Amino acid sequence: MIKAKEALLEALAAAVRQLAPDTAYSPAFESPKQASHGDFAITAAMQLSRALKRNPRELAAALVDALQAQPAVQRWVAALEIAGPGFINLRLSDAARQAVVAEVLAAGDTFGQSASNGRKLMCEFVSANPTGPLHVGHGRQGALGDAICNLYGSQGWAVTREFYYNDAGVQIATLARSTQARIMGLQPGDTGWPADAYNGDYITDIAADFLARKTVHADDRAFTASGDSDDIDSIRQFAVAYLRHEQDLDLQAFGVQFQNYFLESSLYSGGQVESTVARLNAAGKTYESEGALWLRSTDYGDDKDRVMRKSDGSYTYFVPDVAYHIDKWQRGFDKVINVQGSDHHGTIARVRAGLQAAGVGIPLGWPDYVLHKMVTVMKGGAEVKISKRAGSYVTLRDLIEWTSRDAVRFFLISRKADTEFIFDVDLALRASDENPVFYVQYAHARICSVLTQYTLRTGLSVDAGADLSLLTAPTETALMLKLAAYPDMLSAAAADLAPHDVAFYLRDLAAAFHSWYGAERFLIDDAALAAARMALLAATRQVLRNALAMMGVGAPEAMAREPLLADTAERA
């Protein structure tokens, strides 16, 4: 069906050129609001009627005549119908719908993906300072960012995942003092305990390992503790390395890997901050007032000018952000996406203003941002707010241990990033169709079971050359159309920075499969029909697996049976 759709789009372009040779038109199909109206809707007549000064229904009739002369339409279309003010509803032939089965089986893991486009994308996400365990919000960033990277990779982009963090600054100094207090035997509430200290149990663990003079290894650093309670620099470096190692373990458990780690301190040591300030000064985009250096960010749509350098000589946080993004641009990334919490909303305008003021050729609206809202965790009907390990919040590791990596990934991607999300631990553990990840994974496991039974009973494997013309049941048609929608869904989800679309698609695909599964039998005496249905089963399994992989979620081949869903043996 994918090839049929491509051929039909070319046919539409040719038909429009015949009627309006001097009019620019990009051929496109839309989805009808009701399935009964057909498989595709064509709105070209209404789009072109004003330019051509023709009645849209009359133009639609002429367009239908031109289309019917096209070989692709004669081969793949069952009917073309004019509706309303000038819509053209297109109904595919059975052969066009059935062709997707062979296309999926031929492409396998690459079905729906595009060839390399030679462009580079960087996605920065998680970006947690090493001051404590990763919390659930970091988990949402990890799930969203990794899925966005997978989506862009499927569209031919060369993707780099980057983790940015501050290894100095106020938070790191607080971490060092907190650890030093624990090393000296102090506890929260004791005299001398820092008022702003981190109180989680993890600080005790860092202190104990520091006194034991252990060496810790993280993805981007290693450090051996001196064991000297007065050596605050050693304590700071050891604590940072320790927590970076802990974050690495969390990310490994979550299935997220980064190609690059970027330190904020490197922007100062490498001179990028100073050179950025010098560039802005030279461009005349700054001014001095009240002992501070200001950026004329209102010239670029910001609501007010922003302080760059405070009267004490220190830089505000958005200055290294501007330097960092200039560095990203200079590394040759055509597109940059930042996945951050919604509390970063205020930084977007000032960072983009700084980038435009710097005059390095960065286009307007660069970089892109995906801002997510935080997650509320519910367990046993009550909100969970505190983790003993973290001391003040639920950690990503807590959530994975309570449920599973697959459940956490699927749930955290299943809603738009800018919406509040309640993570129901009890629902994530439930083996029923109310649990979306179970519902989708169970569809995959069911298919695996039927295919295994087929091979055991017949000694045959799935035949991609089966007679697919036998697949005519309404539930089969609906399922094949849903399979054919996968490539367009992927490209739209990438373009819209909307990985939740993959979760929605998976639920719809699983629903289409379960409907077919409930309506038909598979291990039947009619060998030709059985072979055709095995091919459709295998194609559905492949697309389920491909889409789950986009989300970083596994596709199990066996699962515990849920009584509310029909047993495989009953349907076979």
C-alpha positions as CSV (number, residue, x, y, z in Angstrom):
1,M,0.0,0.0,0.0
2,I,2.9,2.3,0.6
3,K,4.1,2.0,-3.0
4,A,0.5,2.3,-4.1
5,K,0.1,5.6,-2.2
6,E,3.3,7.0,-3.6
7,A,2.1,6.1,-7.1
8,L,-1.3,7.7,-6.5
9,L,0.3,10.9,-5.2
10,E,2.3,11.1,-8.4
11,A,-0.9,10.5,-10.4
12,L,-2.6,13.3,-8.5
13,A,0.3,15.7,-9.3
14,A,0.1,14.7,-13.0
15,A,-3.7,15.2,-13.1
16,V,-3.4,18.7,-11.4
17,R,-0.7,19.7,-13.9
18,Q,-3.0,18.7,-16.7
19,L,-5.8,21.0,-15.4
20,A,-3.6,23.8,-14.0
21,P,-0.1,23.6,-15.6
22,D,0.9,27.0,-14.2
23,T,-0.2,26.5,-10.7
24,A,2.1,25.3,-7.9
25,Y,0.6,22.4,-6.0
26,S,2.0,19.8,-3.7
27,P,0.0,16.6,-3.9
28,A,-1.3,15.4,-0.6
29,F,-4.0,13.1,0.8
30,E,-6.0,13.8,3.9
31,S,-7.7,11.3,6.2
32,P,-11.5,11.4,5.9
33,K,-13.3,12.3,9.1
34,Q,-15.4,9.1,8.8
35,A,-13.9,5.8,7.6
36,S,-17.1,5.2,5.6
37,H,-16.1,8.1,3.3
38,G,-13.1,6.2,1.9
39,D,-9.4,5.8,2.5
40,F,-8.1,9.2,1.4
41,A,-9.7,12.6,0.9
42,I,-8.4,14.9,-1.9
43,T,-9.0,18.7,-1.4
44,A,-7.1,19.9,-4.4
45,A,-10.3,21.2,-6.2
46,M,-11.2,23.5,-3.3
47,Q,-7.6,24.7,-2.9
48,L,-7.3,25.5,-6.6
49,S,-10.8,26.8,-7.4
50,R,-10.1,30.5,-6.6
51,A,-6.8,30.6,-8.6
52,L,-8.5,28.9,-11.5
53,K,-11.8,30.9,-11.1
54,R,-13.8,27.7,-11.4
55,N,-16.6,26.2,-9.2
56,P,-14.9,23.7,-6.9
57,R,-17.4,20.8,-7.6
58,E,-17.0,21.3,-11.3
59,L,-13.2,21.4,-10.9
60,A,-13.5,18.2,-8.8
61,A,-15.4,16.5,-11.6
62,A,-12.7,17.4,-14.1
63,L,-10.0,16.3,-11.7
64,V,-11.7,12.9,-11.3
65,D,-11.8,12.5,-15.1
66,A,-8.1,13.3,-15.3
67,L,-7.3,10.9,-12.4
68,Q,-9.2,8.0,-13.9
69,A,-7.0,8.2,-17.0
70,Q,-3.9,7.6,-14.8
71,P,-2.5,4.0,-14.8
72,A,-1.8,4.1,-11.0
73,V,-5.5,5.0,-10.4
74,Q,-6.7,2.3,-12.7
75,R,-4.5,-0.2,-10.8
76,W,-5.0,0.8,-7.2
77,V,-8.3,2.6,-6.9
78,A,-11.7,1.1,-6.5
79,A,-13.8,4.3,-6.6
80,L,-13.5,8.1,-6.7
81,E,-16.5,10.0,-5.3
82,I,-17.2,13.7,-5.2
83,A,-18.7,14.9,-1.9
84,G,-19.7,18.2,-0.3
85,P,-18.3,21.4,-1.8
86,G,-15.6,19.6,-3.8
87,F,-14.0,16.9,-1.8
88,I,-12.9,13.8,-3.6
89,N,-13.1,10.6,-1.6
90,L,-10.8,7.9,-2.8
91,R,-11.4,4.2,-2.0
92,L,-8.5,1.9,-2.5
93,S,-8.8,-1.5,-4.1
94,D,-8.4,-4.6,-2.0
95,A,-5.0,-5.3,-3.7
96,A,-3.7,-1.8,-2.6
97,R,-4.6,-2.5,1.0
98,Q,-3.3,-6.0,1.0
99,A,0.1,-5.0,-0.5
100,V,1.2,-3.5,2.8
101,V,1.6,-7.0,4.3
102,A,4.4,-7.9,1.8
103,E,5.9,-4.5,2.2
104,V,6.2,-4.8,5.9
105,L,7.7,-8.3,5.8
106,A,10.2,-7.3,3.1
107,A,11.4,-4.2,5.1
108,G,11.4,-5.8,8.5
109,D,12.9,-3.6,11.2
110,T,13.3,-0.8,8.7
111,F,9.7,-0.5,7.7
112,G,8.5,3.1,8.0
113,Q,12.0,4.5,8.0
114,S,13.7,6.9,5.6
115,A,17.1,6.8,4.0
116,S,19.9,9.1,5.3
117,N,19.2,12.8,4.5
118,G,22.8,13.9,5.4
119,R,21.6,16.2,8.2
120,K,22.7,16.3,11.8
121,L,20.5,16.6,14.9
122,M,21.5,17.0,18.5
123,C,19.0,16.4,21.3
124,E,20.0,17.6,24.8
125,F,18.0,16.0,27.6
126,V,18.1,14.9,31.2
127,S,20.9,17.4,31.9
128,A,20.8,16.8,35.6
129,N,23.4,18.4,37.8
130,P,25.2,15.7,39.9
131,T,23.7,16.7,43.2
132,G,21.4,13.7,43.8
133,P,19.6,10.7,42.3
134,L,17.6,11.3,39.1
135,H,14.0,12.1,39.9
136,V,10.8,11.2,38.0
137,G,11.0,14.5,36.1
138,H,14.4,13.5,34.8
139,G,12.8,10.2,33.8
140,R,10.2,12.0,31.7
141,Q,12.9,13.9,30.0
142,G,14.8,10.7,29.4
143,A,11.8,8.9,27.9
144,L,10.8,11.9,25.7
145,G,14.3,12.8,24.6
146,D,15.3,9.2,23.7
147,A,12.0,8.7,21.8
148,I,12.5,12.0,19.9
149,C,16.0,10.9,18.9
150,N,14.6,7.5,17.7
151,L,12.0,9.3,15.6
152,Y,14.5,11.6,14.0
153,G,16.8,8.7,13.4
154,S,13.9,6.9,11.6
155,Q,13.6,9.9,9.3
156,G,17.3,9.8,8.1
157,W,18.9,12.2,10.5
158,A,22.3,11.5,12.1
159,V,21.4,11.9,15.8
160,T,23.6,12.8,18.8
161,R,22.3,12.6,22.4
162,E,24.0,15.0,24.7
163,F,23.9,15.4,28.5
164,Y,24.9,18.9,29.8
165,Y,25.6,19.5,33.5
166,N,27.2,21.9,35.9
167,D,30.2,20.5,37.7
168,A,30.8,23.7,39.7
169,G,28.5,26.4,41.0
170,V,26.4,26.9,44.1
171,Q,24.6,23.5,44.0
172,I,27.9,21.6,43.7
173,A,29.3,23.6,46.6
174,T,26.3,22.7,48.7
175,L,26.8,19.0,47.8
176,A,30.4,19.2,48.9
177,R,29.5,20.8,52.3
178,S,26.7,18.3,52.8
179,T,29.1,15.4,52.2
180,Q,31.8,17.0,54.4
181,A,29.2,17.3,57.3
182,R,28.4,13.6,57.0
183,I,32.1,12.7,56.9
184,M,32.5,14.6,60.2
185,G,29.6,12.6,61.8
186,L,26.9,15.2,61.6
187,Q,23.3,14.5,60.8
188,P,20.3,16.6,59.9
189,G,19.3,18.6,62.9
190,D,22.7,18.6,64.6
191,T,24.5,21.8,65.5
192,G,26.7,22.7,62.6
193,W,24.6,20.9,60.0
194,P,24.4,23.2,56.9
195,A,20.9,24.8,56.6
196,D,20.8,24.2,52.9
197,A,22.3,20.7,52.9
198,Y,21.1,17.7,51.0
199,N,19.6,15.3,53.5
200,G,19.0,12.0,51.5
201,D,20.6,8.7,52.5
202,Y,22.8,8.9,49.4
203,I,24.9,11.6,51.1
204,T,25.8,9.1,53.9
205,D,26.8,6.6,51.2
206,I,29.1,9.1,49.5
207,A,30.7,10.1,52.8
208,A,31.4,6.4,53.8
209,D,33.0,5.7,50.4
210,F,35.1,8.9,50.6
211,L,36.5,7.9,54.0
212,A,37.3,4.4,52.5
213,R,39.3,6.2,49.8
214,K,37.4,4.4,47.0
215,T,37.7,5.1,43.3
216,V,34.5,5.8,41.3
217,H,34.1,5.6,37.6
218,A,31.4,7.4,35.5
219,D,30.9,7.6,31.8
220,D,32.8,10.9,31.6
221,R,35.2,10.8,34.6
222,A,36.9,8.8,37.4
223,F,38.2,9.9,40.8
224,T,39.9,8.5,43.8
225,A,39.0,9.9,47.2
226,S,41.7,11.3,49.5
227,G,39.9,10.3,52.7
228,D,40.8,13.7,54.2
229,S,37.8,15.4,55.8
230,D,39.4,18.8,55.4
231,D,40.1,18.3,51.7
232,I,36.9,20.0,50.4
233,D,38.2,20.0,46.7
234,S,38.6,16.2,46.9
235,I,35.2,15.8,48.5
236,R,33.6,17.9,45.8
237,Q,35.3,16.0,43.0
238,F,34.6,12.6,44.5
239,A,30.9,13.5,45.2
240,V,30.4,14.6,41.6
241,A,32.0,11.5,40.2
242,Y,30.0,9.3,42.6
243,L,26.7,10.8,41.6
244,R,27.6,10.8,37.9
245,H,28.2,7.1,38.4
246,E,24.8,6.7,40.1
247,Q,23.1,8.6,37.3
248,D,24.8,6.3,34.8
249,L,23.3,3.3,36.6
250,D,19.9,4.9,36.5
251,L,20.2,5.7,32.8
252,Q,21.4,2.2,32.0
253,A,18.5,0.7,33.9
254,F,16.3,3.0,31.8
255,G,17.9,2.0,28.6
256,V,19.2,5.5,27.7
257,Q,22.7,6.2,26.4
258,F,24.4,9.4,25.6
259,Q,27.1,10.0,22.9
260,N,28.5,13.1,24.7
261,Y,28.7,14.7,28.1
262,F,29.2,18.5,28.2
263,L,30.4,20.4,31.2
264,E,29.3,23.9,31.9
265,S,32.8,24.6,33.4
266,S,34.4,23.9,30.0
267,L,32.6,27.0,28.6
268,Y,34.6,29.1,31.1
269,S,37.9,27.2,30.9
270,G,37.7,27.1,27.1
271,G,37.0,30.8,26.8
272,Q,33.6,30.4,25.1
273,V,31.8,32.6,27.7
274,E,34.3,35.4,27.3
275,S,34.3,35.2,23.5
276,T,30.5,35.3,23.5
277,V,30.4,38.4,25.6
278,A,33.0,40.0,23.5
279,R,31.1,39.2,20.3
280,L,27.9,40.7,21.8
281,N,29.8,43.8,22.9
282,A,31.4,44.2,19.5
283,A,27.9,43.9,17.8
284,G,26.6,46.8,19.9
285,K,24.0,44.6,21.6
286,T,25.0,45.4,25.2
287,Y,25.1,48.4,27.5
288,E,26.3,49.2,31.0
289,S,23.8,50.3,33.7
290,E,23.9,50.3,37.5
291,G,27.2,48.5,37.4
292,A,25.9,45.6,35.4
293,L,26.2,44.6,31.7
294,W,22.9,44.2,29.9
295,L,21.8,42.5,26.7
296,R,19.4,44.4,24.5
297,S,17.1,41.4,24.3
298,T,14.0,43.5,23.7
299,D,15.4,44.1,20.2
300,Y,14.5,40.4,19.6
301,G,11.1,40.2,21.1
302,D,12.0,39.7,24.8
303,D,9.7,41.5,27.3
304,K,12.7,43.3,28.9
305,D,16.5,43.6,28.6
306,R,18.5,41.0,30.5
307,V,21.5,41.3,32.8
308,M,24.5,39.4,31.5
309,R,27.1,40.3,34.1
310,K,26.1,41.3,37.6
311,S,27.7,44.1,39.5
312,D,29.8,41.6,41.4
313,G,31.4,40.5,38.1
314,S,29.7,37.1,37.9
315,Y,27.6,36.1,34.9
316,T,23.9,35.2,35.0
317,Y,23.0,31.7,34.0
318,F,21.8,32.5,30.5
319,V,25.2,33.7,29.3
320,P,26.8,30.3,29.4
321,D,23.6,29.0,27.8
322,V,24.1,31.3,24.8
323,A,27.8,30.3,24.6
324,Y,26.8,26.6,24.8
325,H,24.4,27.0,21.9
326,I,26.9,28.8,19.8
327,D,29.1,25.8,20.4
328,K,26.4,23.5,19.3
329,W,25.9,25.5,16.1
330,Q,29.6,25.5,15.4
331,R,29.7,21.8,15.7
332,G,27.5,21.6,12.6
333,F,24.1,20.6,14.0
334,D,21.4,21.6,11.5
335,K,18.7,21.1,14.2
336,V,19.0,21.2,18.0
337,I,16.2,20.1,20.4
338,N,16.3,20.8,24.1
339,V,14.1,18.7,26.3
340,Q,13.6,20.6,29.6
341,G,11.2,21.1,32.5
342,S,8.5,23.7,32.1
343,D,10.3,26.0,34.6
344,H,12.8,26.7,31.8
345,H,10.1,28.5,29.7
346,G,11.5,32.0,30.6
347,T,15.0,31.1,29.2
348,I,13.8,30.5,25.7
349,A,13.4,34.1,24.6
350,R,16.6,35.3,26.1
351,V,18.7,32.5,24.8
352,R,17.3,32.9,21.3
353,A,17.8,36.7,21.6
354,G,21.5,36.2,22.6
355,L,22.0,33.9,19.6
356,Q,20.5,36.4,17.1
357,A,22.5,39.2,18.7
358,A,25.7,37.2,18.4
359,G,25.4,37.3,14.6
360,V,26.9,33.8,13.9
361,G,24.3,32.9,11.3
362,I,21.9,31.0,13.5
363,P,18.3,31.0,12.0
364,L,15.4,32.4,13.8
365,G,13.6,30.0,16.2
366,W,16.7,27.9,16.7
367,P,16.9,25.8,18.9
368,D,13.7,23.9,19.3
369,Y,12.4,23.3,22.8
370,V,10.2,20.5,24.3
371,L,9.1,21.6,27.8
372,H,7.5,19.0,30.0
373,K,5.4,19.3,33.1
374,M,6.2,17.3,36.2
375,V,4.8,13.9,37.1
376,T,2.7,13.0,40.1
377,V,3.2,9.5,41.4
378,M,0.3,7.6,42.9
379,K,0.5,4.3,44.7
380,G,-2.2,2.6,46.7
381,G,-4.5,5.4,45.9
382,A,-2.3,8.1,47.5
383,E,0.4,10.4,46.2
384,V,4.0,9.4,46.8
385,K,6.2,12.4,47.5
386,I,9.3,11.2,49.3
387,S,12.0,8.7,48.6
388,K,14.1,7.6,51.6
389,R,17.1,7.4,49.3
390,A,16.6,11.0,47.9
391,G,15.1,12.5,51.0
392,S,12.6,14.7,49.3
393,Y,11.4,13.2,46.0
394,V,10.6,10.0,44.1
395,T,13.5,8.8,42.1
396,L,13.5,7.3,38.6
397,R,15.0,4.2,40.1
398,D,12.1,3.9,42.6
399,L,9.7,4.0,39.7
400,I,11.5,1.3,37.7
401,E,11.8,-1.0,40.7
402,W,8.2,-0.6,41.6
403,T,7.0,-1.4,38.1
404,S,9.4,-2.0,35.1
405,R,11.5,-0.1,32.6
406,D,8.9,-0.8,29.9
407,A,6.0,0.5,31.9
408,V,7.9,3.7,33.0
409,R,9.0,4.4,29.4
410,F,5.5,3.8,27.9
411,F,3.6,5.8,30.6
412,L,6.0,8.8,30.5
413,I,5.7,9.1,26.7
414,S,1.9,8.4,26.5
415,R,0.8,12.0,27.1
416,K,1.8,15.3,25.5
417,A,4.9,16.7,27.2
418,D,3.2,19.9,28.2
419,T,0.4,18.2,30.1
420,E,0.3,17.2,33.7
421,F,0.7,13.5,34.2
422,I,-0.3,11.1,37.0
423,F,1.8,7.9,37.1
424,D,-0.4,5.3,38.7
425,V,1.9,2.5,39.9
426,D,-1.0,0.2,40.5
427,L,-2.2,0.6,36.9
428,A,1.3,0.0,35.6
429,L,1.3,-3.4,37.3
430,R,-2.2,-4.4,36.2
431,A,-2.4,-7.2,33.7
432,S,-5.5,-6.0,31.9
433,D,-6.6,-4.0,28.9
434,E,-6.8,-0.9,31.2
435,N,-3.0,-0.9,31.3
436,P,-1.9,0.5,27.9
437,V,1.6,-1.1,27.9
438,F,0.2,-4.5,28.8
439,Y,-2.5,-4.2,26.2
440,V,0.1,-3.4,23.4
441,Q,2.7,-5.9,24.6
442,Y,0.1,-8.6,25.0
443,A,-0.9,-8.2,21.3
444,H,2.6,-8.9,20.3
445,A,2.8,-11.9,22.6
446,R,-0.4,-13.3,21.3
447,I,0.8,-13.1,17.7
448,C,4.1,-14.9,18.7
449,S,2.0,-17.7,20.3
450,V,-0.2,-18.2,17.2
451,L,2.8,-18.2,14.8
452,T,4.6,-20.7,17.0
453,Q,1.5,-23.0,17.0
454,Y,1.2,-22.7,13.3
455,T,4.8,-23.8,12.7
456,L,4.5,-26.7,15.2
457,R,1.2,-27.9,13.6
458,T,2.1,-27.5,9.9
459,G,5.9,-27.5,9.8
460,L,5.6,-24.4,7.7
461,S,7.0,-20.9,8.3
462,V,5.4,-17.6,7.4
463,D,5.3,-17.2,3.6
464,A,5.6,-13.6,2.4
465,G,4.3,-14.9,-0.9
466,A,1.0,-16.1,0.5
467,D,-2.2,-15.3,-1.4
468,L,-3.0,-12.0,0.2
469,S,-6.1,-11.5,-1.9
470,L,-7.8,-13.8,0.6
471,L,-7.6,-11.1,3.3
472,T,-11.0,-9.5,2.8
473,A,-12.7,-9.6,6.2
474,P,-13.6,-6.1,7.5
475,T,-11.4,-6.5,10.6
476,E,-8.5,-7.5,8.3
477,T,-9.0,-4.5,6.1
478,A,-9.0,-2.2,9.1
479,L,-5.8,-3.8,10.4
480,M,-4.0,-3.4,7.1
481,L,-5.0,0.2,6.8
482,K,-3.6,0.8,10.3
483,L,-0.3,-0.9,9.3
484,A,-0.1,1.3,6.3
485,A,-0.5,4.4,8.4
486,Y,2.7,3.7,10.3
487,P,5.3,5.5,8.1
488,D,3.2,8.7,7.9
489,M,2.7,8.6,11.7
490,L,6.4,8.4,12.2
491,S,7.3,11.4,10.0
492,A,4.5,13.5,11.6
493,A,5.5,12.6,15.1
494,A,9.1,13.6,14.4
495,A,8.1,16.9,12.7
496,D,5.8,17.8,15.5
497,L,8.1,16.7,18.3
498,A,5.3,14.4,19.5
499,P,6.5,11.0,20.6
500,H,3.1,10.5,22.3
501,D,1.7,10.0,18.8
502,V,3.6,6.7,18.8
503,A,1.9,5.6,22.0
504,F,-1.5,6.5,20.6
505,Y,-0.8,4.7,17.4
506,L,0.3,1.6,19.3
507,R,-3.0,1.5,21.2
508,D,-5.0,1.9,18.0
509,L,-2.9,-0.8,16.3
510,A,-3.3,-3.2,19.2
511,A,-7.1,-2.5,19.3
512,A,-7.3,-3.3,15.5
513,F,-5.4,-6.5,16.1
514,H,-7.5,-7.6,19.1
515,S,-10.7,-6.9,17.1
516,W,-9.5,-9.1,14.3
517,Y,-8.3,-11.7,16.7
518,G,-11.7,-11.8,18.3
519,A,-13.6,-12.1,15.0
520,E,-11.6,-14.7,13.0
521,R,-9.7,-18.0,13.5
522,F,-6.2,-18.7,12.3
523,L,-5.2,-22.3,12.6
524,I,-7.8,-23.5,10.1
525,D,-8.2,-26.3,7.5
526,D,-8.1,-23.8,4.6
527,A,-4.3,-23.9,4.1
528,A,-4.2,-20.9,1.7
529,L,-6.3,-18.7,4.0
530,A,-4.3,-19.8,7.0
531,A,-1.1,-18.9,5.3
532,A,-2.4,-15.4,4.3
533,R,-3.5,-14.8,7.9
534,M,-0.1,-15.9,9.2
535,A,1.5,-13.3,6.9
536,L,-0.8,-10.6,8.2
537,L,0.0,-11.7,11.8
538,A,3.7,-11.5,11.1
539,A,3.4,-8.1,9.6
540,T,1.4,-6.8,12.6
541,R,4.0,-8.3,14.9
542,Q,6.7,-6.5,13.0
543,V,5.1,-3.1,13.2
544,L,4.2,-3.5,16.9
545,R,7.9,-4.3,17.5
546,N,9.1,-1.4,15.4
547,A,6.8,1.1,17.1
548,L,7.6,-0.2,20.6
549,A,11.3,0.2,19.7
550,M,10.7,3.9,18.9
551,M,9.6,4.3,22.5
552,G,12.5,2.2,23.9
553,V,10.0,-0.4,25.0
554,G,10.4,-4.2,24.7
555,A,8.3,-6.6,22.7
556,P,8.0,-9.7,24.8
557,E,7.1,-13.0,23.1
558,A,5.2,-14.4,26.1
559,M,3.2,-12.9,28.9
560,A,0.9,-14.1,31.6
561,R,-2.6,-14.4,30.2
562,E,-5.3,-12.0,31.3
563,P,-8.6,-13.7,31.8
564,L,-10.6,-10.8,30.3
565,L,-8.8,-11.3,27.0
566,A,-9.6,-14.4,24.9
567,D,-7.1,-17.2,25.2
568,T,-4.9,-17.9,22.2
569,A,-5.9,-21.5,22.0
570,E,-9.6,-20.5,21.8
571,R,-9.0,-18.2,18.8
572,A,-6.6,-20.5,17.0
